[in-house]
Amino acid sequence: MNDDCIFCKIAIGEIPTDFLYENERLMVFRDINPHAPVHLLIVPKKHIRSVNDLTEADHEILSELIMVAKEMAKAESVSESGYRLFFNVERGGGQVIFHLHLHLIGGWKK
């Protein structure tokens, strides 16, 4: 846990958030500044600063991020029409919140 991290504060309930999915390791909620009709954030509760800070011990979390994203795409009805999954890494890569999170975006009209 990082005391200054907004996602850590969400994980411990200090900042209320409407979760679309939650288990002991991950949480999923809507981005407050969406870039698509569907814009979800899939976030590990464990504080990992960025992709660059992943360790061998984080294999399971990464796998679970992708599998939960797949299920959330289905729940949000974008699995068939298509969606994007991406990580922003460091400031130059667009990372604004320095707590690892996976973006799921989709829902554009054809």
N, C-alpha and C positions, 0 to 999 in steps of 0.2 A: 504494500500500500504506500502510496505517495500522498502526503498531506495536501499538496497543491494541485493534485490531478482531479479534474472534473469527473472523469470516468471512475476513478477510485471512490469518489464521494457518492456517485450514483450506485456503485456496487454495494456500499455499506448502508445505503438508505438515507444518507445525509441530504441528498438532492432527490426529491421524488420524481419518478419517471414511470410512464406507462410501458411496461415490458410486453412485447409480443411473444417472447419466449425467455425462459430463465431456467437454469439448473445450477448445480453447485460450482460449475466452472465458467459458464458463459451467460451473457445477457444479450438480448436483441431489442432494439427500440428504433423508432423513426428518427432520422436526422432532422434537426430543427431548422436547417437551411437546405431543403431538398433541391437536388439538381435534376430530378426526374419525377414522374408521377409516383413511382415507388422508389424510396431511398431509405434503406435500412442500414443500421450499423450493428455488426456482430462483434462483440467485445468480450475478451477474456476478463474475468474478475481479477486474476493475478496481474499485477502491474508489470508489464513488459514495455519498455519505452518505445521501441520501434522494431521493425524487421531486423535491423542491424544488431539488436540486442538479444535475439533468439539464441537459445542454447540447445544442445542435444536433448536435454530434458523436456523441451517444449514440443517435440514431435506430436504428441498426443493432442495438445491444444490446437496445433495447426490443422491436423486432420479433422478434429471436431468442428473447427470454424467452417471448413468447407462443407462438411456433411450437414451442418445446421443451416448454412446458406442455401443449400439445395432444397431442404425441406421448407425454408421460409419462402423461397421463390415459388414453390408449389402452393403454399398457403396464401400467397399474395397474388396468385393467378398469373404469374409471368413466366412460369417454367416452360410453357409451350411457345409463347411468343418471343421469348428471349430476354436475356438480362446480362449485365456485366458484374464481375467481381473484381475488386482491386484494393490494393494497399497503397497509400501514399507513404513514402519513406523519406524522412528528413525534410527540412524546410524547402530545399530545392526541388523536392519531389511532391510538394503540396501538402506535407503533413503540418497540421495546425495544432492538434492535440497530441501530445507526446505520451500516448498510451496506445499500444497496438490495437488496431481495429480494422475490420474488413468491411468495405462498402459493398452493398448489393443495390444496383440501380436498374430500373427497367420500367415497363408500362407505357412506352411511347406508342402512339398510334402509327399504324403502317402508312 
